Structure formats: C-alpha cells, structure tokens
Amino acid sequence: MIPRVGYKLYFLSRRSGIGRTSSNLVRLSKLTLNEIRVTAQRDQYVRDCGRTDADPAKIVWVPPNAIRYETTTYFGGQLDEYGQVSGGKWDLVRTKFTERMEFRSLQRHFQEGVEWEQTSYYIHIESIIKSGGQFRGLTSMSDVGQFFDHLDELHHSIGRDGYQSQEQLDQAMENPQTGPGCSGTEQMDEIGVNIARDGRLLWQNHGQHRLCIAKLLGVDAVPVHVCTRHEAWQRTRDQIRMDEPTPEQLEADYSDHPDLFDLFEAN
C-alpha cells in the first residue's frame, strides 16, 4: 500500500509542483483510507467460504411468493456465481422484492390498467435514453416501445401457457420470453436466488420481469437456480447429507425446503 501511495505522490508533485504536494497528500490519503474502509466493509458483508456440495446447475421449482426479498448489498455482484458458499452479513441486508420499481410498475399496468408511459419504469428508462445513455441494450425510444410490447406478450404467454423453464422454451419453435432487453434462453438464465442462513430465498439476478409476472398471475411455481448459499445454510445441508445425529426438529423444520429435496431423496 505505501509504495503505491509514494508512486502516486511522485507524479503528483512533478505535475502540480512542490507547493501543492501537501494538498495532494491529504486528498490521496482520504482516497486511500476510503479504499481501505470499503474493502473492510465488503469483507464484513461477503466472505468467501468455498463451494457447495450441491450441483450448481440444479434447478428447483418454488412458489413465486416464496421469493419475498432480494439481496441488496453494495457487493451483490460477488454473490452471482453459481454454487458459491459465502459467510458474513450479506443475507441480512434485504428489501422486499415487491418494493422494486419494476414490480410496482408492472402491477400498475397489468392490474390497474395504467398505460406504460405513465409508469415509473417507463419514465426511468425514457430519461436514460433521452440523456444519451442505454438501458439493457436499448438505445432508442423505438427500442423502448418494443421492450414494453414484449412485456405485454410475456404476460399473455405465461397467462395462457403457464410458466415454462428455459429448457422447455428452447424446445419450442417460438419463444415469447425473448425480446428487446432480454438475455435469451440459456439454461442458466433461470431466476437466480441466494439462500440465507435461515433458508429464505432472496432474489439475486435474472428473470426479474418473469418473477414479477408470475407473482401477479398467481403462478404455482417457477424454476430457479441457486447462486450463493450462506455458510450457515450450507452447514444445514452438510448435517443432513452426512446423516449426522441431528435433532429431529431439524428435518421437520426443513423437510419441505426445495434446496434439500435432493438430500432427503438420497437418504
């Protein structure tokens, strides 16, 4: 850390003059301390603990209303890898999925009949595009119109045909779940969830629009992939997998948990 700071100071003094070195030192020190603080905070919330025994490609079907929360740390990207086990406080930082702007806007449109143009989601995307940015690959208002038309088609498709996995859709000749701003039908594009220490499912990535619509339509179950398991939850899996002497209450509490079906079937 010190050599790196000294290296920066050398070039700052060459560029700015000796008289400004003190102020540059103060500014660089603040930046360095902030970097240390952020790193320490990240390590406190997300700590790598290895890999799970579970098949990282395993798909489980869960009621959409079982996914009530989402993971909301500043380091969420660290939790995207499938089959990962992490400790720390990341699973305690959560917000309700139904409080997302996307969910509220879809709810207003599909259940209250509000035009897309009057929803927060549309207005948010429109402001990005008109300021010269892009959103999910959308770069024009024409793209935005197609994106929301696709959401209408997706809602109609799921309401008519039920919720289908990406593998099922891959086998179909027409796939209503692809469109502008959508990532396609790779099998790993199922709704991604994390599992908290208490077994709660937390939305992490992929399929937010599908999950919103499934909730709004009252779909019985949706397929999900597990990204990260909390180390405490992994210990629960390990106890059951190793058939260790455990309180009967453990199995009674989690006998219907979708992440444990493979273990109970094996035992």
C-alpha positions in Angstrom: 0.0 0.0 0.0 2.8 2.5 1.0 4.9 2.1 -2.2 1.7 2.6 -4.3 0.9 5.9 -2.4 4.5 7.1 -2.8 4.5 6.4 -6.5 1.3 8.4 -6.9 2.7 11.3 -4.9 5.9 11.4 -7.0 3.9 12.0 -10.2 1.5 14.5 -8.4 4.4 16.6 -7.3 6.0 16.5 -10.7 2.8 17.5 -12.4 1.5 20.0 -9.8 4.6 21.5 -8.2 6.0 21.1 -4.7 3.7 23.8 -3.3 0.7 21.6 -4.0 2.1 18.4 -2.7 0.6 18.8 0.8 -2.9 19.3 -0.5 -2.4 16.3 -2.9 -1.1 14.2 0.0 -4.3 15.0 2.0 -6.5 14.2 -0.9 -4.7 10.9 -1.7 -4.7 9.9 1.9 -8.5 10.4 2.0 -8.9 8.3 -1.1 -6.6 5.5 0.3 -8.5 5.5 3.6 -11.8 5.3 1.8 -10.5 2.3 -0.3 -9.5 0.6 2.9 -12.8 1.3 4.5 -14.8 0.0 1.5 -12.6 -3.2 1.4 -13.1 -3.8 5.1 -16.9 -3.3 4.8 -17.0 -5.7 1.8 -15.1 -8.3 3.7 -17.5 -7.9 6.7 -20.6 -8.5 4.5 -19.3 -11.1 2.0 -16.7 -13.6 3.0 -15.7 -16.5 0.6 -16.2 -19.9 2.2 -15.8 -22.2 -0.8 -18.2 -24.3 -2.8 -21.4 -26.2 -2.0 -21.9 -30.0 -2.4 -25.0 -29.3 -4.5 -25.0 -29.4 -8.3 -24.5 -25.8 -9.4 -26.7 -26.5 -12.4 -29.6 -27.9 -10.3 -33.0 -26.4 -11.0 -35.6 -26.3 -8.3 -39.2 -25.2 -8.6 -40.6 -22.9 -5.9 -43.7 -20.9 -5.4 -43.0 -17.3 -6.7 -44.3 -15.9 -3.4 -41.6 -17.8 -1.6 -39.2 -15.3 -3.0 -40.2 -12.3 -0.9 -36.9 -10.5 -0.6 -33.9 -9.6 -2.7 -30.3 -9.4 -1.7 -29.4 -5.7 -1.5 -25.7 -5.2 -0.6 -23.3 -2.9 -2.5 -21.3 -6.0 -3.3 -24.1 -8.1 -4.9 -22.0 -9.0 -7.9 -19.8 -11.1 -5.6 -22.8 -13.3 -5.0 -23.6 -14.1 -8.6 -21.5 -17.2 -9.0 -23.5 -20.5 -9.0 -22.5 -23.0 -6.3 -20.8 -20.5 -4.1 -20.8 -20.5 -0.3 -20.2 -17.2 1.5 -20.3 -16.1 5.1 -20.9 -12.6 6.5 -23.9 -10.4 6.9 -24.9 -10.2 3.2 -28.1 -12.2 3.8 -29.3 -9.8 6.5 -29.3 -6.8 4.1 -32.5 -7.4 2.2 -35.6 -5.5 0.9 -39.0 -6.7 -0.3 -39.0 -7.7 -3.9 -42.5 -6.1 -4.3 -41.0 -2.8 -3.5 -38.9 -2.8 -6.6 -39.8 -0.1 -9.2 -40.2 -2.8 -11.8 -42.7 -4.8 -9.8 -44.8 -1.7 -8.9 -44.9 -0.5 -12.5 -45.9 -3.9 -13.8 -48.5 -4.2 -11.1 -50.0 -0.8 -12.1 -50.0 -1.7 -15.8 -51.4 -5.2 -15.6 -53.7 -5.0 -12.6 -54.8 -1.3 -12.7 -54.7 -0.7 -16.5 -52.2 2.2 -16.3 -50.5 2.9 -19.6 -46.8 2.0 -19.7 -45.9 5.7 -20.4 -47.4 6.7 -17.1 -45.4 4.2 -15.0 -42.1 4.9 -13.1 -40.3 2.2 -15.0 -41.1 3.7 -18.4 -40.2 7.2 -17.3 -37.0 6.0 -15.8 -35.9 4.2 -19.0 -37.0 7.2 -21.1 -34.9 9.6 -19.1 -31.8 7.4 -19.6 -32.3 7.1 -23.3 -33.0 10.8 -23.9 -29.9 11.7 -21.9 -27.8 9.7 -24.4 -27.5 6.5 -22.3 -28.7 3.0 -22.9 -30.7 0.6 -20.8 -30.4 -3.2 -21.1 -29.1 -2.7 -24.7 -31.9 -0.3 -25.6 -30.7 2.8 -27.3 -33.8 4.5 -28.8 -37.4 5.2 -27.9 -38.4 2.7 -30.6 -36.4 0.0 -28.7 -38.2 1.1 -25.5 -41.6 0.7 -27.2 -40.6 -2.8 -28.3 -39.4 -3.7 -24.8 -42.7 -2.9 -23.2 -44.6 -4.6 -26.0 -42.6 -7.7 -25.2 -43.6 -7.5 -21.5 -47.2 -7.5 -22.7 -46.5 -10.5 -24.8 -44.7 -12.2 -21.9 -47.7 -11.6 -19.6 -50.1 -13.0 -22.2 -47.9 -16.1 -22.8 -47.5 -17.0 -19.2 -51.1 -16.4 -18.5 -52.1 -18.6 -21.5 -49.5 -21.4 -21.4 -48.2 -21.3 -17.8 -44.7 -20.7 -16.7 -42.1 -22.7 -18.6 -38.4 -23.3 -17.9 -35.7 -22.1 -20.3 -35.1 -25.7 -21.3 -38.8 -26.1 -22.2 -38.7 -22.9 -24.2 -35.6 -23.9 -26.0 -37.5 -26.9 -27.4 -40.4 -24.7 -28.6 -40.3 -23.3 -32.1 -41.4 -19.8 -30.9 -40.1 -18.3 -27.7 -42.2 -15.5 -26.2 -39.7 -15.0 -23.4 -37.0 -13.4 -25.7 -37.2 -9.9 -26.9 -35.6 -6.4 -26.7 -33.6 -6.1 -23.5 -33.8 -9.8 -22.7 -30.9 -12.1 -22.3 -32.1 -15.1 -24.2 -32.9 -18.7 -23.1 -29.7 -20.1 -21.8 -30.5 -22.7 -19.1 -28.5 -20.6 -16.5 -30.9 -17.7 -17.3 -33.5 -19.1 -14.9 -34.4 -16.8 -12.0 -31.3 -16.6 -9.8 -31.7 -16.7 -6.0 -29.4 -16.8 -2.9 -30.2 -18.8 0.2 -29.9 -17.0 3.5 -28.8 -18.6 6.8 -32.4 -19.3 7.7 -33.2 -20.9 4.4 -35.0 -17.8 3.0 -34.8 -17.4 -0.8 -33.5 -14.0 -1.9 -33.8 -12.9 -5.5 -30.3 -12.2 -6.8 -30.2 -12.0 -10.7 -32.0 -12.9 -13.9 -35.7 -13.1 -14.6 -37.0 -10.2 -12.6 -39.8 -9.5 -15.1 -40.7 -13.2 -15.2 -40.8 -13.3 -11.4 -42.9 -10.1 -11.3 -45.4 -11.5 -13.8 -45.5 -14.9 -12.1 -46.4 -13.2 -8.8 -49.1 -11.0 -10.4 -50.7 -14.0 -12.2 -50.5 -16.3 -9.1 -48.4 -18.9 -10.9 -48.0 -22.1 -8.7 -44.2 -22.5 -9.2 -41.2 -21.1 -11.1 -37.8 -22.7 -11.8 -34.8 -21.1 -10.0 -31.1 -21.6 -9.9 -29.2 -21.1 -6.6 -26.3 -18.7 -6.8 -24.9 -18.3 -3.3 -25.7 -20.2 -0.1 -24.9 -18.7 3.3 -22.3 -20.7 5.1 -24.8 -21.4 7.9 -27.3 -22.8 5.5 -24.6 -25.0 3.9 -23.9 -26.4 7.4 -27.5 -27.5 7.5 -27.1 -29.2 4.1 -23.9 -30.9 5.4 -25.6 -32.2 8.5 -28.4 -33.8 6.5 -26.1 -35.1 3.8 -23.7 -36.7 6.3 -26.6 -38.2 8.2 -25.1 -36.9 11.4 -27.0 -37.3 14.7 -29.2 -34.2 14.4 -32.3 -33.1 16.3 -35.4 -34.5 14.7 -36.7 -30.9 14.6 -34.1 -30.0 12.0 -35.5 -32.3 9.4 -39.1 -31.4 10.5 -38.3 -27.7 10.0 -36.8 -28.1 6.6 -38.4 -31.2 5.1 -40.3 -29.1 2.5 -37.4 -26.8 1.6 -36.7 -27.1 -2.2 -32.9 -26.9 -1.8 -32.9 -30.1 0.4 -35.1 -32.3 -1.7 -32.1 -34.0 -3.3 -30.7 -34.8 0.1 -33.9 -36.3 1.6 -34.3 -38.4 -1.5 -30.7 -39.7 -1.2 -31.3 -40.6 2.4 
